[in-house]
Amino acid sequence: MDRLRVGVIGCGQIAQIMHLPYLMELPQFEIGAVCDISPKVVNTVGERYGVGDRYVDYEQLLAQPDIDIVAILTMDHADIAEAAAEAGRHIFVEKPFCFDPAEGHRVLDAVERAGVKLMVGYMKRYDPGYEYGMARMRAMEDVRLIRVHDFAGDFTVHEPLYTLVTGDDIPQDLLADGAAKIDAASKAALGTSHAHFFDLYNMLLMLSSHDLAILRGAFGAAEGVLFSDAISPTELLSVLDFGPQRRCVFEAGVWPDYLWWDEQLTAYGKSESVSIVFPNPYVKYAPTTVTIQENEDGSPISKVVPASHEEAFRLEWLHFYDCIREDSEVRTPGAEANADVELAVEMIRAIRV
């Protein structure tokens, strides 16, 4: 089996918990280089995974000639993705794809010119529980109402499960510059009238871009946004149009006092409802469950299906390997991810001001 060498840019929590361990475990891949703006993080990760090529500047990693794939696991992705495409590398990019759809179009143009593959890390689209539930939803008769519910809680509850290193040596001016760049891109996307909803938009992209992706995977593209309300600076309620007599209620937010994960996609039909309930994404091998309520022999029944313990982060990397080796299309392409960002912008702009 020919291995693909991966250069990892951004070695924070999600890299340490999920991506680096699976890239090390899977025989299809080899970690060829690591990069992070924190010297402490990149050196600790390099030692842990036996990677000698370590960088604090992503351009130096892109100049390394033996890298096949660049995994972009940073906070802000567009400039790095564009540079990776121009360097002729295949690209795995974490969500959100970008903060301004104009950035996304720039990346997509670079990818097309270079003839490389780009896959967005919407790992929930590769989850066996989601795949099972999605198939049931697509087979349902007369789906009238779709509900997306995602209220994230305490993001630290998983930390005792892992040995993590944090970048407490990053210069403050570097962090400020990165935050200012995201701020400017987000406000450019929202426009003058809605720029003050920056925090809400950031929540939608950082937390609920996954929800936009699973919604698209199950029901296709929304036709528009009928209503949005900013419940608080970090809580959003929207109603999306999915065609004649089909609506989606989309509710998302951050409630720090929650010590549990609270995310589900539910479809309500004429004689059946199907709900896909997702576990904390930072806990490995926890199954996504599917709850089905239906009529059987004149009685209402309910059953819960824990579809699989397979890990979605692992499965998405196997999918990307096959796409590169077989020259096939990825399931979560950049064009769809950019359309998700455009929908997020529309959801915020639908808020009355």
Secondary structure per residue as TSV (DSSP state, phi and psi in degrees):
chain	resnum	aa	ss	phi	psi
A	1	M	-	360.0	126.5
A	2	D	-	-78.1	124.8
A	3	R	-	-83.9	149.4
A	4	L	E	-105.3	131.9
A	5	R	E	-90.2	127.7
A	6	V	E	-111.1	129.9
A	7	G	E	-100.3	121.0
A	8	V	E	-99.3	119.2
A	9	I	E	-110.1	114.6
A	10	G	-	100.2	104.8
A	11	C	-	-117.5	40.1
A	12	G	S	-80.2	-153.2
A	13	Q	H	-58.7	-52.2
A	14	I	H	-67.2	-30.1
A	15	A	I	-67.3	-45.8
A	16	Q	I	-71.2	-36.5
A	17	I	I	-78.8	-42.5
A	18	M	I	-116.9	-60.6
A	19	H	I	-68.3	-49.5
A	20	L	H	-62.8	-44.6
A	21	P	H	-59.6	-39.9
A	22	Y	H	-74.9	-34.5
A	23	L	H	-65.1	-32.6
A	24	M	H	-74.5	-37.9
A	25	E	H	-73.5	-42.1
A	26	L	-	-75.7	128.7
A	27	P	T	-68.6	-13.1
A	28	Q	T	-73.9	-14.9
A	29	F	E	-128.7	160.1
A	30	E	E	-140.1	134.4
A	31	I	E	-79.6	109.5
A	32	G	E	-91.7	-22.7
A	33	A	E	-167.5	154.9
A	34	V	E	-131.1	150.0
A	35	C	E	-144.7	136.5
A	36	D	-	-157.8	149.2
A	37	I	S	-72.2	-10.7
A	38	S	-	-97.1	113.7
A	39	P	H	-57.9	-36.5
A	40	K	H	-61.5	-47.3
A	41	V	H	-65.3	-48.6
A	42	V	H	-65.9	-35.1
A	43	N	H	-74.2	-38.5
A	44	T	H	-64.9	-45.7
A	45	V	H	-65.3	-41.0
A	46	G	H	-59.7	-42.5
A	47	E	H	-66.2	-42.2
A	48	R	H	-63.0	-37.2
A	49	Y	H	-107.2	8.5
A	50	G	T	64.9	38.3
A	51	V	-	-105.7	118.4
A	52	G	-	-83.0	-30.7
A	53	D	-	-85.5	108.1
A	54	R	E	-129.6	137.6
A	55	Y	E	-138.4	153.2
A	56	V	S	-109.2	-1.8
A	57	D	S	-122.9	117.5
A	58	Y	H	-64.5	-26.2
A	59	E	H	-64.5	-32.1
A	60	Q	H	-68.3	-38.7
A	61	L	H	-64.3	-42.4
A	62	L	H	-64.3	-24.0
A	63	A	T	-80.6	-10.2
A	64	Q	-	-71.8	120.3
A	65	P	T	-73.7	-17.8
A	66	D	T	-98.2	16.8
A	67	I	-	-91.5	125.6
A	68	D	-	-91.9	-40.7
A	69	I	E	-126.5	139.5
A	70	V	E	-109.0	122.2
A	71	A	E	-98.1	114.6
A	72	I	E	-100.5	103.0
A	73	L	-	-117.2	26.7
A	74	T	S	-85.1	-174.7
A	75	M	S	-79.1	-43.5
A	76	D	-	-113.3	127.4
A	77	H	-	-114.3	-25.9
A	78	A	H	-61.4	-49.7
A	79	D	H	-62.9	-40.3
A	80	I	H	-67.3	-41.3
A	81	A	H	-63.8	-41.8
A	82	E	H	-63.1	-43.7
A	83	A	H	-65.8	-37.5
A	84	A	H	-65.3	-40.3
A	85	A	H	-63.6	-43.6
A	86	E	H	-64.6	-25.3
A	87	A	T	-84.5	-0.3
A	88	G	T	79.3	24.5
A	89	R	-	-99.6	146.4
A	90	H	E	-70.1	152.5
A	91	I	E	-130.9	126.5
A	92	F	E	-109.6	121.9
A	93	V	E	-125.6	130.3
A	94	E	-	-70.8	164.7
A	95	K	S	-79.2	158.0
A	96	P	-	-74.3	150.5
A	97	F	S	-56.8	-39.5
A	98	C	-	-162.5	175.5
A	99	F	S	-107.0	-12.1
A	100	D	S	-138.2	124.0
A	101	P	H	-54.6	-26.3
A	102	A	H	-63.3	-37.6
A	103	E	H	-62.1	-43.9
A	104	G	H	-61.6	-41.9
A	105	H	H	-63.1	-36.2
A	106	R	H	-62.9	-42.1
A	107	V	H	-65.8	-44.9
A	108	L	H	-61.2	-38.0
A	109	D	H	-64.2	-40.9
A	110	A	H	-66.0	-39.7
A	111	V	H	-63.9	-42.7
A	112	E	H	-65.2	-42.3
A	113	R	H	-62.4	-39.2
A	114	A	H	-81.6	-19.8
A	115	G	T	70.2	30.0
A	116	V	-	-103.2	170.1
A	117	K	-	-99.9	142.1
A	118	L	E	-130.0	129.0
A	119	M	E	-126.2	134.8
A	120	V	E	-94.1	137.3
A	121	G	-	-78.6	58.8
A	122	Y	-	-84.4	75.9
A	123	M	G	-62.3	-26.2
A	124	K	G	-63.7	-24.1
A	125	R	G	-69.6	-14.6
A	126	Y	G	-105.9	3.0
A	127	D	-	-74.4	126.9
A	128	P	H	-59.4	-33.3
A	129	G	H	-65.8	-42.4
A	130	Y	H	-63.9	-43.9
A	131	E	H	-60.5	-41.2
A	132	Y	H	-65.7	-48.2
A	133	G	H	-65.7	-39.1
A	134	M	H	-61.4	-42.1
A	135	A	H	-62.4	-39.4
A	136	R	H	-65.8	-39.4
A	137	M	H	-64.2	-43.1
A	138	R	H	-65.7	-26.7
A	139	A	H	-86.1	-7.1
A	140	M	-	-71.0	150.0
A	141	E	S	-89.3	134.3
A	142	D	-	57.4	55.0
A	143	V	-	-70.2	116.8
A	144	R	-	-102.4	-37.0
A	145	L	E	-127.2	132.9
A	146	I	E	-118.4	139.8
A	147	R	E	-129.1	125.8
A	148	V	E	-107.7	125.0
A	149	H	E	-130.6	120.1
A	150	D	E	-147.3	100.5
A	151	F	E	-119.5	106.1
A	152	A	E	-81.5	150.2
A	153	G	-	-115.0	-133.1
A	154	D	-	-69.5	117.7
A	155	F	T	-85.6	10.4
A	156	T	T	-109.7	-4.9
A	157	V	T	-65.0	-23.3
A	158	H	T	-86.7	-13.2
A	159	E	G	-60.5	-35.6
A	160	P	G	-63.0	-14.2
A	161	L	G	-77.7	-14.7
A	162	Y	S	-134.1	160.3
A	163	T	-	-102.2	100.9
A	164	L	-	-111.9	148.0
A	165	V	-	-114.2	135.5
A	166	T	-	-112.1	152.1
A	167	G	-	-89.4	74.7
A	168	D	T	-87.2	9.9
A	169	D	T	-111.9	13.8
A	170	I	S	-79.2	129.2
A	171	P	-	-58.3	137.6
A	172	Q	H	-62.5	-34.0
A	173	D	H	-67.3	-31.7
A	174	L	H	-68.4	-41.3
A	175	L	H	-64.6	-41.7
A	176	A	H	-64.3	-40.3
A	177	D	H	-63.3	-41.4
A	178	G	H	-65.1	-42.5
A	179	A	H	-64.9	-39.3
A	180	A	H	-65.6	-35.4
A	181	K	H	-66.8	-43.7
A	182	I	H	-64.0	-42.1
A	183	D	H	-59.1	-46.0
A	184	A	H	-66.1	-42.2
A	185	A	H	-65.5	-41.7
A	186	S	H	-65.1	-43.5
A	187	K	H	-69.6	-32.4
A	188	A	H	-64.2	-37.9
A	189	A	H	-69.2	-39.6
A	190	L	H	-79.3	-25.9
A	191	G	-	82.7	165.6
A	192	T	G	-58.6	-40.4
A	193	S	G	-67.0	-26.7
A	194	H	G	-122.9	11.8
A	195	A	G	-61.9	-25.9
A	196	H	G	-73.4	-6.1
A	197	F	G	-92.7	25.4
A	198	F	H	-54.6	-47.3
A	199	D	H	-62.5	-39.8
A	200	L	H	-67.0	-41.5
A	201	Y	H	-63.9	-42.0
A	202	N	H	-61.9	-42.1
A	203	M	H	-59.7	-43.8
A	204	L	H	-62.5	-41.7
A	205	L	H	-75.6	-43.3
A	206	M	H	-74.8	-34.7
A	207	L	T	-98.6	-51.3
A	208	S	T	-102.4	7.6
A	209	S	H	-62.0	-30.5
A	210	H	H	-61.1	-40.3
A	211	D	H	-68.8	-37.4
A	212	L	H	-62.8	-36.4
A	213	A	H	-70.0	-43.7
A	214	I	H	-70.5	-31.8
A	215	L	H	-63.9	-46.1
A	216	R	H	-62.4	-41.3
A	217	G	H	-62.6	-35.1
A	218	A	H	-86.5	-36.8
A	219	F	H	-127.7	5.7
A	220	G	-	80.8	-165.5
A	221	A	-	-81.0	139.5
A	222	A	-	-68.7	146.8
A	223	E	-	-82.7	-15.7
A	224	G	E	166.6	178.6
A	225	V	E	-110.8	121.8
A	226	L	E	-89.6	-28.3
A	227	F	E	-163.8	143.1
A	228	S	E	-144.2	145.7
A	229	D	E	-139.1	129.0
A	230	A	E	-85.3	98.3
A	231	I	E	-67.0	-38.1
A	232	S	E	-155.9	177.7
A	233	P	T	-60.6	-15.8
A	234	T	T	-131.1	22.8
A	235	E	E	-135.1	129.5
A	236	L	E	-129.9	139.1
A	237	L	E	-124.1	125.6
A	238	S	E	-133.0	154.4
A	239	V	E	-119.4	123.1
A	240	L	E	-108.7	145.9
A	241	D	E	-95.4	120.8
A	242	F	-	-115.8	32.8
A	243	G	S	102.5	-176.5
A	244	P	T	-55.8	123.2
A	245	Q	T	58.7	30.2
A	246	R	-	-137.3	120.3
A	247	R	E	-129.0	155.7
A	248	C	E	-123.4	125.6
A	249	V	E	-92.8	120.6
A	250	F	E	-117.1	113.2
A	251	E	E	-127.1	127.4
A	252	A	E	-149.8	152.2
A	253	G	E	178.6	179.1
A	254	V	E	-120.1	120.6
A	255	W	-	-121.0	93.8
A	256	P	T	-59.3	-21.8
A	257	D	T	-78.3	-12.7
A	258	Y	-	-65.5	131.0
A	259	L	-	-105.4	14.9
A	260	W	S	-132.5	164.5
A	261	W	-	-92.6	136.8
A	262	D	E	-135.3	80.3
A	263	E	E	-140.0	129.0
A	264	Q	E	-156.5	155.7
A	265	L	E	-121.1	125.0
A	266	T	E	-128.3	138.1
A	267	A	E	-119.7	132.4
A	268	Y	E	-111.7	121.2
A	269	G	-	-114.3	-172.5
A	270	K	S	-65.0	-37.5
A	271	S	S	-137.6	18.7
A	272	E	E	-159.6	146.3
A	273	S	E	-129.9	144.3
A	274	V	E	-129.8	129.3
A	275	S	E	-127.3	126.4
A	276	I	E	-101.2	118.5
A	277	V	E	-111.5	120.1
A	278	F	E	-96.0	141.0
A	279	P	-	-83.0	175.3
A	280	N	-	-56.4	121.2
A	281	P	T	-69.4	-12.1
A	282	Y	T	-90.7	-0.1
A	283	V	S	-106.0	116.9
A	284	K	T	-70.4	143.2
A	285	Y	T	64.9	11.7
A	286	A	-	-75.0	128.3
A	287	P	-	-75.6	140.7
A	288	T	-	-78.4	131.4
A	289	T	E	-107.2	151.0
A	290	V	E	-120.1	122.7
A	291	T	E	-105.0	125.2
A	292	I	E	-117.4	126.4
A	293	Q	E	-116.7	127.3
A	294	E	E	-154.6	171.6
A	295	N	E	-93.8	138.1
A	296	E	E	-145.5	117.6
A	297	D	T	54.0	42.1
A	298	G	T	78.9	7.0
A	299	S	E	-126.0	147.7
A	300	P	E	-80.1	133.7
A	301	I	E	-128.1	156.6
A	302	S	E	-136.2	135.2
A	303	K	E	-138.6	145.4
A	304	V	E	-114.2	126.6
A	305	V	E	-116.1	110.6
A	306	P	E	-84.6	95.9
A	307	A	-	-62.4	-41.2
A	308	S	-	-169.2	153.3
A	309	H	-	-95.6	5.0
A	310	E	-	-63.1	143.8
A	311	E	-	-91.3	124.8
A	312	A	H	-63.0	-35.9
A	313	F	H	-61.9	-38.7
A	314	R	H	-68.7	-42.5
A	315	L	H	-67.1	-34.4
A	316	E	H	-67.6	-34.5
A	317	W	H	-68.2	-38.7
A	318	L	H	-64.1	-38.8
A	319	H	H	-62.8	-43.7
A	320	F	H	-64.4	-39.8
A	321	Y	H	-58.6	-48.5
A	322	D	H	-61.8	-39.6
A	323	C	H	-63.6	-39.2
A	324	I	H	-70.2	-47.2
A	325	R	H	-68.7	-33.9
A	326	E	H	-97.9	-1.4
A	327	D	T	52.5	50.5
A	328	S	-	-111.8	169.7
A	329	E	-	-80.3	141.2
A	330	V	-	-77.7	153.7
A	331	R	S	-74.7	-29.8
A	332	T	S	-122.6	77.8
A	333	P	B	-79.4	165.5
A	334	G	H	-63.8	-34.8
A	335	A	H	-62.3	-41.6
A	336	E	H	-68.3	-39.5
A	337	A	H	-64.0	-38.4
A	338	N	H	-67.9	-36.2
A	339	A	H	-64.3	-33.3
A	340	D	H	-64.4	-39.7
A	341	V	H	-66.1	-39.9
A	342	E	H	-61.8	-39.0
A	343	L	H	-66.3	-39.3
A	344	A	H	-60.9	-41.3
A	345	V	H	-61.2	-44.4
A	346	E	H	-63.5	-37.3
A	347	M	H	-63.8	-40.0
A	348	I	H	-72.1	-40.9
A	349	R	H	-68.9	-16.0
A	350	A	T	-77.9	-9.2
A	351	I	B	-70.6	129.2
A	352	R	-	-71.3	132.8
A	353	V	-	-122.5	360.0
